[in-house]
Amino acid sequence: MAETKREIERKFEFTHGDGAQDGEAGAGHRGRVPDLTGTAGITAVRAEGTVRLDAVYYDTPDRRLAAAGLTLRRRTGGQDAGWHLKLPVAPGVRDEIRAPLADAPPRALTALVRSRVRDLGLEPQVRLGSERAVSHLLDARGDLLAELSTDTVRAERGTAVATWTEVEVELADGVDPALLDAVEKRFRKAGLRVSDAPSKLARALAETGAAPEPAAAAEGPPEGTAGAHLLAYLREQRDVLIALDPAVRLDLPDSVHQMRVATRRLRSALASYRRIVDRTATDPLRGELRHLATELGADRDREVLLERLRTRLGELPRTLVHGPVRSRLRTWNAARRSATRRHAVAALDSPRHLALLDALDALLADPPLRARATRPAARVLPKAVLRDWDRLARRVGAALELEPGEERDTALHEARKAAKRARYAAEAAAPALGKPAQRLAKAAKTVQTLLGEHRDGVVAREALHRLALQAAGAGESAFTWGVLYGREEGVTARCERELPAVWAEAADPALRAALT
């Protein structure tokens, strides 16, 4: 069973190299870290002794994990011996996922790097032996503020060897990160500076001649062209898709939604800008992206629906809550959640998903560009954005001509999807087209939001009808489910009443004209 711990830390090294000060020779001497007593609420520094650590770091032969700032190691010694996977969150912040000690990398951790490792194997890359002197930084009550470690490190990679000393300060849970700033200021005066290397592994690879090579820039259209702009956007969304993979597997908040958004942005860009890249190559990719969004959608839609029903239920006065409605809602969601979570993770584990990632990489490495790709972005992109805007206008107009009912609900759903595509097209073009594209994206988002609220109400009505039937079948009162159903009818009716005015404002001809 893997467990997760968030690390907030800062690494330091001696200004004159490996612990030597003021021109002295030698490395790794203890006792040169200044006393931190009195720094930012630290009232005592308590020595905890010395431990010996031995870690072997694993990666692909081309060191993909290291290139992305991830580390996977098997470590012995200390209180946390085992397998550790570290995922970057922000500078100085990483999530460490731990698994029990075993001979081979455990499945619980290798699954989290599958989107990067793909079909390549994981092999030992470097071995680090460390002698760590540990001290606890305590406040006036004796509570732990941070752990101070001075590490004398020996890195071995084949016949290459590197040694150095570094100092690390890791905050205890819940401690204000401002403590690290105060420690850094004190350390600077004592001849220590923040380390250039983000991790021991990064330094070990660099000093043994094995730092991962930067990804070679693929040949493509010149900067400022429509093709260069589109490829940069596609590359950004591809990277988001890969980076979110472990977050989805760890069930982190909003991760499924964000991955689904990246999937949709990729798919929308390939559709909106199909005159820049050859659609005979991109249409199959769009189909695979649609499949992934659908597979992820079940879990995300369940999250949204549950939150909506909980909110609506919480808004009711107690006099309108009849029967075990909350327990029924919990049971209903638990059954669906188990299935949808398995479904989402199974999609990421499938060979089909790895094939999609490989296909995206191949597209970006050798893009099938059309003639328009070499033209200036400012000339090509507006036409693509306005095509999607006109598509949205047609769908909104068609929906507004229908009478309220199921057919109109479906038409408004199609208009919502068109609004989303128009928004994504404008957002993708905004870095090149500036404020006119930003304003159009904002207008599309306003329409999308209203139509999204309508769609959520339609879906909620369907769920409430099923819950009412289940309650009645179990001999429970269906009254509360009926009340909620009626309120959702009111929500969808309000959205339909508001749409003409919202669309009239969004469709201001000046917004469109500014892009031409």
JOKA-V506318 format. One record per helix or strand of 2 or more residues. SS is the DSSP state (a for helix, b for strand). FROM is the first residue (numbers start at 1). TO is the last residue. If there is no record, write none. Layout:
ss:SS from:FROM to:TO
ss:SS from:FROM to:TO
This chain:
ss:b from:3 to:14
ss:b from:44 to:59
ss:a from:64 to:67
ss:b from:71 to:76
ss:b from:82 to:90
ss:b from:93 to:99
ss:a from:107 to:117
ss:b from:123 to:138
ss:b from:144 to:157
ss:b from:160 to:171
ss:a from:178 to:189
ss:b from:192 to:194
ss:a from:200 to:207
ss:a from:226 to:243
ss:a from:245 to:249
ss:a from:255 to:272
ss:a from:279 to:315
ss:a from:318 to:320
ss:a from:325 to:349
ss:a from:351 to:365
ss:a from:371 to:374
ss:a from:377 to:400
ss:a from:406 to:433
ss:a from:435 to:473
ss:a from:479 to:506
ss:a from:509 to:513
